[in-house]
Amino acid sequence: MQSRWAAVVGAASVALAGTILATASGGNPPADQVTSVGVAAALATVSASPPPPPALPPSPSPSPSPSASPAERALPAVKARAEWGTPAEGGPAAQAIQVVGEFLAAADAAYATLELAPIKDDKLAIGSARGEVQAGLQELAAAQRRQVGTVTVTKASAFTQKQPHRLLVVACLDSSAVQVVQDGDATEQRPGVRSTPHVLRSAAPAGTRLDLHEFVLQETGKRWVVLSHAMPIDTRCER
């Protein structure tokens, strides 16, 4: 099965293993501010004739509204394109975006350990999406390579699809922290000496490698799973 990298040869960067292999073989791509608010004191002049009326009690200060935890804050939305469909909102859209994040984390773990265990069942991915990870693992293992580091989802939006129970999640992925390393030949290693992996693709500053990815999700029972992955012709996150 064709892995992720084959679909994106020539792109700046891609998060998953297939793309990592292509990039590695081609070379490396190029205080909180605290605002202090001062409190001003008002001085009143007291007259000697009739005493001033009694001061009114101060109004109670409004209670600050609780801020959302980082896990509850929604990611920024990607700029919609007509070919993606109508933007989806609400619980299903948020759940689908969350599943994409879980799928990417599981794929990163698989590429680091060269084991399919993180996505062995059908709770995160089925169909070609799962097959893509399997193909990437085979390519990495055959070349004695593995991934170090993880991708970051910087933006994401969900879009409705013509097929029932399906959503398209478009995400901007930052793979700047991802490295590809190649372990030394086991036959050349000396007993008790651990060889240093050869870095084929180095990490880069955050925001250096950004690309759009498209994930089709299928609702199965009460959960969304990743069905397939692709990339748009224009992979720029900002257009």
C-alpha atoms as an extended CHARMM CRD file, in Angstrom:
* protein
*
       239  EXT
         1         1  MET       CA              0.0000000000        0.0000000000        0.0000000000  PROA      1               0.0000000000
         2         2  GLN       CA              1.3170000000        3.4380000000       -0.8460000000  PROA      2               0.0000000000
         3         3  SER       CA              2.3530000000        5.2510000000        2.3100000000  PROA      3               0.0000000000
         4         4  ARG       CA              1.8940000000        8.9020000000        3.1870000000  PROA      4               0.0000000000
         5         5  TRP       CA              5.2020000000       10.1510000000        1.8240000000  PROA      5               0.0000000000
         6         6  ALA       CA              4.4760000000        9.0680000000       -1.7410000000  PROA      6               0.0000000000
         7         7  ALA       CA              1.5620000000       11.4730000000       -1.9710000000  PROA      7               0.0000000000
         8         8  VAL       CA              3.5740000000       14.4750000000       -0.8550000000  PROA      8               0.0000000000
         9         9  VAL       CA              6.9980000000       14.2240000000       -2.4880000000  PROA      9               0.0000000000
        10        10  GLY       CA              8.2680000000       17.7680000000       -2.9110000000  PROA      10              0.0000000000
        11        11  ALA       CA              6.1970000000       19.2130000000       -0.0460000000  PROA      11              0.0000000000
        12        12  ALA       CA              7.9990000000       21.1340000000        2.6400000000  PROA      12              0.0000000000
        13        13  SER       CA              7.2820000000       18.5800000000        5.3810000000  PROA      13              0.0000000000
        14        14  VAL       CA              4.7850000000       15.9780000000        6.4550000000  PROA      14              0.0000000000
        15        15  ALA       CA              4.1110000000       14.5640000000        9.8590000000  PROA      15              0.0000000000
        16        16  LEU       CA              3.9430000000       10.8200000000        9.4140000000  PROA      16              0.0000000000
        17        17  ALA       CA              6.5780000000        8.2410000000        8.6520000000  PROA      17              0.0000000000
        18        18  GLY       CA              6.2710000000        7.9240000000        4.8970000000  PROA      18              0.0000000000
        19        19  THR       CA              6.9160000000       11.6160000000        4.4360000000  PROA      19              0.0000000000
        20        20  ILE       CA              9.6660000000       11.5080000000        7.0240000000  PROA      20              0.0000000000
        21        21  LEU       CA             11.4510000000        8.8690000000        4.9650000000  PROA      21              0.0000000000
        22        22  ALA       CA             11.1990000000       10.9760000000        1.8080000000  PROA      22              0.0000000000
        23        23  THR       CA             12.4520000000       14.0860000000        3.5750000000  PROA      23              0.0000000000
        24        24  ALA       CA             15.3010000000       12.2040000000        5.2240000000  PROA      24              0.0000000000
        25        25  SER       CA             16.5400000000       10.8160000000        1.9380000000  PROA      25              0.0000000000
        26        26  GLY       CA             16.3620000000       14.2650000000        0.3510000000  PROA      26              0.0000000000
        27        27  GLY       CA             18.1470000000       16.1770000000        3.1460000000  PROA      27              0.0000000000
        28        28  ASN       CA             17.1240000000       18.6340000000        5.8180000000  PROA      28              0.0000000000
        29        29  PRO       CA             14.7460000000       21.5070000000        5.0030000000  PROA      29              0.0000000000
        30        30  PRO       CA             15.9810000000       24.5120000000        5.4030000000  PROA      30              0.0000000000
        31        31  ALA       CA              7.1960000000       36.6940000000       29.9370000000  PROA      31              0.0000000000
        32        32  ASP       CA              3.8980000000       36.4370000000       29.7110000000  PROA      32              0.0000000000
        33        33  GLN       CA              3.3100000000       40.1420000000       30.0080000000  PROA      33              0.0000000000
        34        34  VAL       CA              1.8390000000       41.0440000000       33.3490000000  PROA      34              0.0000000000
        35        35  THR       CA             -0.1120000000       44.3160000000       33.3590000000  PROA      35              0.0000000000
        36        36  SER       CA             -0.1460000000       46.1250000000       36.6800000000  PROA      36              0.0000000000
        37        37  VAL       CA             -3.1660000000       48.3050000000       37.3130000000  PROA      37              0.0000000000
        38        38  GLY       CA             -2.7300000000       51.0720000000       39.8320000000  PROA      38              0.0000000000
        39        39  VAL       CA             -5.5450000000       52.1150000000       42.2030000000  PROA      39              0.0000000000
        40        40  ALA       CA             -6.2810000000       55.8680000000       42.4260000000  PROA      40              0.0000000000
        41        41  ALA       CA             -7.4970000000       57.3620000000       45.7610000000  PROA      41              0.0000000000
        42        42  ALA       CA            -10.1930000000       60.0570000000       45.5860000000  PROA      42              0.0000000000
        43        43  LEU       CA             -9.9310000000       62.8470000000       48.1360000000  PROA      43              0.0000000000
        44        44  ALA       CA            -13.0400000000       64.8310000000       49.1190000000  PROA      44              0.0000000000
        45        45  THR       CA            -13.0500000000       68.3130000000       50.7200000000  PROA      45              0.0000000000
        46        46  VAL       CA            -15.1690000000       68.4060000000       53.8980000000  PROA      46              0.0000000000
        47        47  SER       CA            -17.2830000000       71.5530000000       54.4390000000  PROA      47              0.0000000000
        48        48  ALA       CA            -17.9390000000       73.0410000000       57.8820000000  PROA      48              0.0000000000
        49        49  SER       CA            -21.7000000000       73.5280000000       57.2830000000  PROA      49              0.0000000000
        50        50  PRO       CA            -24.2660000000       70.6880000000       57.0270000000  PROA      50              0.0000000000
        51        51  PRO       CA            -22.5790000000       67.2620000000       57.2060000000  PROA      51              0.0000000000
        52        52  PRO       CA            -22.4180000000       65.3530000000       53.9840000000  PROA      52              0.0000000000
        53        53  PRO       CA            -24.9340000000       62.5640000000       53.3990000000  PROA      53              0.0000000000
        54        54  PRO       CA            -23.7940000000       59.1230000000       54.5140000000  PROA      54              0.0000000000
        55        55  ALA       CA            -21.6760000000       57.3220000000       51.9770000000  PROA      55              0.0000000000
        56        56  LEU       CA            -23.3210000000       54.4760000000       50.0960000000  PROA      56              0.0000000000
        57        57  PRO       CA            -21.7860000000       51.0310000000       50.5670000000  PROA      57              0.0000000000
        58        58  PRO       CA            -19.4930000000       50.0730000000       47.7040000000  PROA      58              0.0000000000
        59        59  SER       CA            -20.9870000000       47.8960000000       45.0080000000  PROA      59              0.0000000000
        60        60  PRO       CA            -19.7270000000       44.3170000000       45.1050000000  PROA      60              0.0000000000
        61        61  SER       CA            -17.1710000000       43.5100000000       42.4530000000  PROA      61              0.0000000000
        62        62  PRO       CA            -18.3980000000       41.0830000000       39.8210000000  PROA      62              0.0000000000
        63        63  SER       CA            -16.9820000000       37.5860000000       40.1630000000  PROA      63              0.0000000000
        64        64  PRO       CA            -14.6160000000       36.7290000000       37.3570000000  PROA      64              0.0000000000
        65        65  SER       CA            -15.9300000000       34.0870000000       35.0340000000  PROA      65              0.0000000000
        66        66  PRO       CA            -13.9370000000       30.8760000000       35.1650000000  PROA      66              0.0000000000
        67        67  SER       CA            -11.4980000000       30.4650000000       32.3120000000  PROA      67              0.0000000000
        68        68  ALA       CA            -11.4860000000       27.3240000000       30.2400000000  PROA      68              0.0000000000
        69        69  SER       CA             -8.7280000000       24.8270000000       30.8520000000  PROA      69              0.0000000000
        70        70  PRO       CA             -6.2240000000       24.2910000000       28.0130000000  PROA      70              0.0000000000
        71        71  ALA       CA             -7.8990000000       20.9760000000       27.1820000000  PROA      71              0.0000000000
        72        72  GLU       CA            -11.2450000000       22.7360000000       26.7670000000  PROA      72              0.0000000000
        73        73  ARG       CA             -9.9730000000       25.5420000000       24.5420000000  PROA      73              0.0000000000
        74        74  ALA       CA            -10.7570000000       24.9920000000       20.8960000000  PROA      74              0.0000000000
        75        75  LEU       CA             -7.9660000000       25.0850000000       18.3690000000  PROA      75              0.0000000000
        76        76  PRO       CA             -7.9410000000       27.9890000000       15.9080000000  PROA      76              0.0000000000
        77        77  ALA       CA             -9.8880000000       27.2120000000       12.7500000000  PROA      77              0.0000000000
        78        78  VAL       CA             -8.2840000000       26.7380000000        9.3600000000  PROA      78              0.0000000000
        79        79  LYS       CA             -9.3850000000       29.0720000000        6.5900000000  PROA      79              0.0000000000
        80        80  ALA       CA            -12.2680000000       27.2700000000        4.8720000000  PROA      80              0.0000000000
        81        81  ARG       CA            -12.1420000000       26.3610000000        1.1960000000  PROA      81              0.0000000000
        82        82  ALA       CA            -15.1640000000       25.6220000000       -0.9890000000  PROA      82              0.0000000000
        83        83  GLU       CA            -14.0000000000       22.1090000000       -1.8690000000  PROA      83              0.0000000000
        84        84  TRP       CA            -14.0670000000       21.0290000000        1.7700000000  PROA      84              0.0000000000
        85        85  GLY       CA            -17.7970000000       21.4620000000        2.2700000000  PROA      85              0.0000000000
        86        86  THR       CA            -19.8490000000       23.2500000000        4.9290000000  PROA      86              0.0000000000
        87        87  PRO       CA            -18.1200000000       23.9190000000        8.2700000000  PROA      87              0.0000000000
        88        88  ALA       CA            -19.4200000000       21.6100000000       10.9990000000  PROA      88              0.0000000000
        89        89  GLU       CA            -19.9290000000       22.7620000000       14.5540000000  PROA      89              0.0000000000
        90        90  GLY       CA            -20.9560000000       21.3400000000       17.8890000000  PROA      90              0.0000000000
        91        91  GLY       CA            -20.1060000000       18.1400000000       19.6840000000  PROA      91              0.0000000000
        92        92  PRO       CA            -19.5230000000       15.8450000000       16.6960000000  PROA      92              0.0000000000
        93        93  ALA       CA            -17.0550000000       18.2900000000       15.1170000000  PROA      93              0.0000000000
        94        94  ALA       CA            -15.1160000000       18.6780000000       18.3720000000  PROA      94              0.0000000000
        95        95  GLN       CA            -15.0490000000       14.9180000000       18.8910000000  PROA      95              0.0000000000
        96        96  ALA       CA            -13.7780000000       14.2910000000       15.3630000000  PROA      96              0.0000000000
        97        97  ILE       CA            -10.9600000000       16.8280000000       15.7870000000  PROA      97              0.0000000000
        98        98  GLN       CA            -10.0140000000       15.2160000000       19.0950000000  PROA      98              0.0000000000
        99        99  VAL       CA             -9.8640000000       11.7760000000       17.4720000000  PROA      99              0.0000000000
       100       100  VAL       CA             -7.5100000000       13.1050000000       14.7710000000  PROA      100             0.0000000000
       101       101  GLY       CA             -5.1930000000       14.3530000000       17.5210000000  PROA      101             0.0000000000
       102       102  GLU       CA             -5.3090000000       10.9610000000       19.2280000000  PROA      102             0.0000000000
       103       103  PHE       CA             -4.6200000000        9.1960000000       15.9260000000  PROA      103             0.0000000000
       104       104  LEU       CA             -1.5780000000       11.3800000000       15.2310000000  PROA      104             0.0000000000
       105       105  ALA       CA             -0.2300000000       10.7900000000       18.7540000000  PROA      105             0.0000000000
       106       106  ALA       CA             -0.6850000000        7.0370000000       18.3350000000  PROA      106             0.0000000000
       107       107  ALA       CA              1.0330000000        7.1040000000       14.9330000000  PROA      107             0.0000000000
       108       108  ASP       CA              3.9570000000        9.0520000000       16.4140000000  PROA      108             0.0000000000
       109       109  ALA       CA              4.2790000000        6.4130000000       19.1430000000  PROA      109             0.0000000000
       110       110  ALA       CA              4.1870000000        3.6450000000       16.5340000000  PROA      110             0.0000000000
       111       111  TYR       CA              6.8870000000        5.2760000000       14.4180000000  PROA      111             0.0000000000
       112       112  ALA       CA              9.0950000000        5.7550000000       17.4900000000  PROA      112             0.0000000000
       113       113  THR       CA              8.8090000000        2.1400000000       18.6770000000  PROA      113             0.0000000000
       114       114  LEU       CA              8.2960000000        0.4950000000       15.2530000000  PROA      114             0.0000000000
       115       115  GLU       CA              5.2960000000       -1.3260000000       16.7030000000  PROA      115             0.0000000000
       116       116  LEU       CA              1.6870000000       -1.1240000000       15.5600000000  PROA      116             0.0000000000
       117       117  ALA       CA              0.4190000000       -1.6160000000       19.1180000000  PROA      117             0.0000000000
       118       118  PRO       CA             -0.7090000000        2.0170000000       19.6480000000  PROA      118             0.0000000000
       119       119  ILE       CA             -3.3060000000        1.6480000000       16.8580000000  PROA      119             0.0000000000
       120       120  LYS       CA             -3.6660000000       -2.1220000000       16.8360000000  PROA      120             0.0000000000
       121       121  ASP       CA             -7.4100000000       -2.0330000000       17.3790000000  PROA      121             0.0000000000
       122       122  ASP       CA            -10.0900000000       -0.2140000000       15.4080000000  PROA      122             0.0000000000
       123       123  LYS       CA            -10.8010000000        2.5120000000       17.9710000000  PROA      123             0.0000000000
       124       124  LEU       CA             -8.7330000000        5.1890000000       16.2030000000  PROA      124             0.0000000000
       125       125  ALA       CA             -8.2510000000        4.1970000000       12.5710000000  PROA      125             0.0000000000
       126       126  ILE       CA             -9.6340000000        1.7740000000       10.0080000000  PROA      126             0.0000000000
       127       127  GLY       CA             -9.2750000000        1.2290000000        6.2840000000  PROA      127             0.0000000000
       128       128  SER       CA             -6.5320000000        3.0360000000        4.3880000000  PROA      128             0.0000000000
       129       129  ALA       CA             -5.6430000000        5.2750000000        7.3640000000  PROA      129             0.0000000000
       130       130  ARG       CA             -4.5820000000        2.2600000000        9.4030000000  PROA      130             0.0000000000
       131       131  GLY       CA             -2.9440000000        0.6630000000        6.3760000000  PROA      131             0.0000000000
       132       132  GLU       CA             -0.9200000000        3.8180000000        5.8200000000  PROA      132             0.0000000000
       133       133  VAL       CA              0.6320000000        3.5370000000        9.2690000000  PROA      133             0.0000000000
       134       134  GLN       CA              1.3750000000       -0.1390000000        8.6940000000  PROA      134             0.0000000000
       135       135  ALA       CA              3.1280000000        0.6850000000        5.4150000000  PROA      135             0.0000000000
       136       136  GLY       CA              5.1300000000        3.4640000000        7.0780000000  PROA      136             0.0000000000
       137       137  LEU       CA              6.2790000000        1.0860000000        9.8180000000  PROA      137             0.0000000000
       138       138  GLN       CA              7.4400000000       -1.4510000000        7.2540000000  PROA      138             0.0000000000
       139       139  GLU       CA              9.4530000000        1.2030000000        5.3990000000  PROA      139             0.0000000000
       140       140  LEU       CA             11.0480000000        2.4890000000        8.5850000000  PROA      140             0.0000000000
       141       141  ALA       CA             11.9240000000       -0.9930000000        9.8230000000  PROA      141             0.0000000000
       142       142  ALA       CA             13.3920000000       -2.0290000000        6.4720000000  PROA      142             0.0000000000
       143       143  ALA       CA             15.6870000000        1.0120000000        6.5010000000  PROA      143             0.0000000000
       144       144  GLN       CA             16.5020000000        0.6720000000       10.2360000000  PROA      144             0.0000000000
       145       145  ARG       CA             15.0340000000        4.0910000000       10.8270000000  PROA      145             0.0000000000
       146       146  ARG       CA             12.6670000000        5.4740000000       13.4170000000  PROA      146             0.0000000000
       147       147  GLN       CA             11.0260000000        8.7370000000       14.3840000000  PROA      147             0.0000000000
       148       148  VAL       CA             12.0160000000       10.9290000000       17.3050000000  PROA      148             0.0000000000
       149       149  GLY       CA              9.6930000000       13.7410000000       18.3600000000  PROA      149             0.0000000000
       150       150  THR       CA              6.0320000000       14.3850000000       17.6730000000  PROA      150             0.0000000000
       151       151  VAL       CA              3.8320000000       16.5240000000       15.4580000000  PROA      151             0.0000000000
       152       152  THR       CA              1.6560000000       19.3420000000       16.7730000000  PROA      152             0.0000000000
       153       153  VAL       CA             -1.8150000000       20.2670000000       15.5690000000  PROA      153             0.0000000000
       154       154  THR       CA             -1.8540000000       24.0640000000       15.3510000000  PROA      154             0.0000000000
       155       155  LYS       CA             -5.2400000000       24.5510000000       13.6470000000  PROA      155             0.0000000000
       156       156  ALA       CA             -8.1770000000       22.3090000000       12.8120000000  PROA      156             0.0000000000
       157       157  SER       CA            -11.7050000000       22.4920000000       11.4220000000  PROA      157             0.0000000000
       158       158  ALA       CA            -14.3780000000       19.9220000000       10.6180000000  PROA      158             0.0000000000
       159       159  PHE       CA            -16.6030000000       19.9650000000        7.5280000000  PROA      159             0.0000000000
       160       160  THR       CA            -19.7800000000       18.0730000000        6.7110000000  PROA      160             0.0000000000
       161       161  GLN       CA            -19.7180000000       15.5490000000        3.8590000000  PROA      161             0.0000000000
       162       162  LYS       CA            -22.3260000000       14.2450000000        1.4130000000  PROA      162             0.0000000000
       163       163  GLN       CA            -22.0450000000       10.7340000000        2.8250000000  PROA      163             0.0000000000
       164       164  PRO       CA            -23.9700000000       10.2480000000        6.0670000000  PROA      164             0.0000000000
       165       165  HSD       CA            -22.0320000000        9.8130000000        9.3060000000  PROA      165             0.0000000000
       166       166  ARG       CA            -18.8560000000       11.2500000000        7.8380000000  PROA      166             0.0000000000
       167       167  LEU       CA            -16.8280000000       14.3670000000        8.5610000000  PROA      167             0.0000000000
       168       168  LEU       CA            -13.7300000000       15.8520000000        6.9740000000  PROA      168             0.0000000000
       169       169  VAL       CA            -11.1910000000       17.2420000000        9.4370000000  PROA      169             0.0000000000
       170       170  VAL       CA             -8.6030000000       19.5860000000        7.9510000000  PROA      170             0.0000000000
       171       171  ALA       CA             -5.6540000000       20.1760000000       10.2480000000  PROA      171             0.0000000000
       172       172  CYS       CA             -2.4910000000       22.2290000000       10.0530000000  PROA      172             0.0000000000
       173       173  LEU       CA              0.3300000000       20.0460000000       11.3430000000  PROA      173             0.0000000000
       174       174  ASP       CA              3.6770000000       21.3230000000       12.5680000000  PROA      174             0.0000000000
       175       175  SER       CA              6.3120000000       18.5960000000       12.1420000000  PROA      175             0.0000000000
       176       176  SER       CA              9.2380000000       20.8620000000       13.0250000000  PROA      176             0.0000000000
       177       177  ALA       CA             10.0700000000       18.8000000000       16.1370000000  PROA      177             0.0000000000
       178       178  VAL       CA             10.1870000000       15.5070000000       14.2430000000  PROA      178             0.0000000000
       179       179  GLN       CA             13.5710000000       13.9090000000       13.6230000000  PROA      179             0.0000000000
       180       180  VAL       CA             14.4000000000       10.7650000000       11.6750000000  PROA      180             0.0000000000
       181       181  VAL       CA             17.2920000000        8.6990000000       12.9500000000  PROA      181             0.0000000000
       182       182  GLN       CA             18.9840000000        5.5840000000       11.6540000000  PROA      182             0.0000000000
       183       183  ASP       CA             20.3430000000        3.0830000000       14.1070000000  PROA      183             0.0000000000
       184       184  GLY       CA             23.7040000000        1.4590000000       13.4860000000  PROA      184             0.0000000000
       185       185  ASP       CA             24.0950000000       -1.9980000000       11.9920000000  PROA      185             0.0000000000
       186       186  ALA       CA             23.7310000000       -4.5470000000       14.7740000000  PROA      186             0.0000000000
       187       187  THR       CA             26.4910000000       -6.6820000000       13.2080000000  PROA      187             0.0000000000
       188       188  GLU       CA             28.9970000000       -3.8630000000       13.6350000000  PROA      188             0.0000000000
       189       189  GLN       CA             28.2100000000       -3.0760000000       17.2530000000  PROA      189             0.0000000000
       190       190  ARG       CA             30.7050000000       -4.0420000000       19.9200000000  PROA      190             0.0000000000
       191       191  PRO       CA             29.4640000000       -5.8220000000       23.0620000000  PROA      191             0.0000000000
       192       192  GLY       CA             28.4820000000       -3.3560000000       25.7640000000  PROA      192             0.0000000000
       193       193  VAL       CA             28.8470000000       -0.3470000000       23.4610000000  PROA      193             0.0000000000
       194       194  ARG       CA             25.7060000000        1.4650000000       22.3810000000  PROA      194             0.0000000000
       195       195  SER       CA             26.0110000000        3.0790000000       18.9800000000  PROA      195             0.0000000000
       196       196  THR       CA             24.8690000000        6.6510000000       18.4360000000  PROA      196             0.0000000000
       197       197  PRO       CA             21.9560000000        6.9060000000       15.9600000000  PROA      197             0.0000000000
       198       198  HSD       CA             22.6870000000        8.8340000000       12.7920000000  PROA      198             0.0000000000
       199       199  VAL       CA             20.3370000000       11.8040000000       12.4180000000  PROA      199             0.0000000000
       200       200  LEU       CA             18.9190000000       11.8660000000        8.8960000000  PROA      200             0.0000000000
       201       201  ARG       CA             16.4750000000       14.6670000000        9.4830000000  PROA      201             0.0000000000
       202       202  SER       CA             17.0600000000       17.2360000000       12.2090000000  PROA      202             0.0000000000
       203       203  ALA       CA             14.4750000000       19.1190000000       14.1920000000  PROA      203             0.0000000000
       204       204  ALA       CA             13.7490000000       22.7350000000       13.2830000000  PROA      204             0.0000000000
       205       205  PRO       CA             12.3250000000       25.7420000000       15.1320000000  PROA      205             0.0000000000
       206       206  ALA       CA              8.5970000000       25.5120000000       15.8020000000  PROA      206             0.0000000000
       207       207  GLY       CA              6.5300000000       26.7330000000       12.8720000000  PROA      207             0.0000000000
       208       208  THR       CA              9.1770000000       25.8800000000       10.2780000000  PROA      208             0.0000000000
       209       209  ARG       CA              7.4050000000       22.8500000000        8.7840000000  PROA      209             0.0000000000
       210       210  LEU       CA              3.6890000000       23.4840000000        8.4690000000  PROA      210             0.0000000000
       211       211  ASP       CA              1.3440000000       21.6150000000        6.1320000000  PROA      211             0.0000000000
       212       212  LEU       CA             -2.3850000000       21.0370000000        5.7490000000  PROA      212             0.0000000000
       213       213  HSD       CA             -3.6810000000       17.4830000000        6.0380000000  PROA      213             0.0000000000
       214       214  GLU       CA             -7.1610000000       16.1240000000        5.3340000000  PROA      214             0.0000000000
       215       215  PHE       CA             -8.6730000000       13.3070000000        7.3880000000  PROA      215             0.0000000000
       216       216  VAL       CA            -12.0020000000       11.6460000000        6.5680000000  PROA      216             0.0000000000
       217       217  LEU       CA            -13.6930000000       10.2690000000        9.6780000000  PROA      217             0.0000000000
       218       218  GLN       CA            -16.4720000000        7.7110000000        9.8770000000  PROA      218             0.0000000000
       219       219  GLU       CA            -18.9160000000        7.5260000000       12.7680000000  PROA      219             0.0000000000
       220       220  THR       CA            -19.0250000000        3.9650000000       14.0810000000  PROA      220             0.0000000000
       221       221  GLY       CA            -21.4200000000        3.4700000000       16.9490000000  PROA      221             0.0000000000
       222       222  LYS       CA            -20.8040000000        6.3530000000       19.3280000000  PROA      222             0.0000000000
       223       223  ARG       CA            -17.2600000000        7.1200000000       18.2150000000  PROA      223             0.0000000000
       224       224  TRP       CA            -15.4870000000        8.7000000000       15.2640000000  PROA      224             0.0000000000
       225       225  VAL       CA            -12.5730000000        6.8390000000       13.6400000000  PROA      225             0.0000000000
       226       226  VAL       CA            -10.1090000000        7.9800000000       10.9730000000  PROA      226             0.0000000000
       227       227  LEU       CA            -10.9680000000        6.3470000000        7.6660000000  PROA      227             0.0000000000
       228       228  SER       CA             -8.5030000000        7.9340000000        5.2390000000  PROA      228             0.0000000000
       229       229  HSD       CA             -5.8600000000       10.6190000000        4.8980000000  PROA      229             0.0000000000
       230       230  ALA       CA             -4.9130000000       12.9100000000        2.0260000000  PROA      230             0.0000000000
       231       231  MET       CA             -3.3730000000       16.2880000000        1.3880000000  PROA      231             0.0000000000
       232       232  PRO       CA             -4.7740000000       19.1970000000       -0.6200000000  PROA      232             0.0000000000
       233       233  ILE       CA             -2.9880000000       20.4220000000       -3.7320000000  PROA      233             0.0000000000
       234       234  ASP       CA             -2.1510000000       23.6230000000       -1.8540000000  PROA      234             0.0000000000
       235       235  THR       CA             -0.7830000000       22.4910000000        1.4960000000  PROA      235             0.0000000000
       236       236  ARG       CA             -0.0990000000       25.9460000000        2.8760000000  PROA      236             0.0000000000
       237       237  CYS       CA             -1.7110000000       26.5280000000        6.2550000000  PROA      237             0.0000000000
       238       238  GLU       CA             -2.0300000000       30.2410000000        5.4980000000  PROA      238             0.0000000000
       239       239  ARG       CA             -3.3220000000       31.1990000000        2.0780000000  PROA      239             0.0000000000
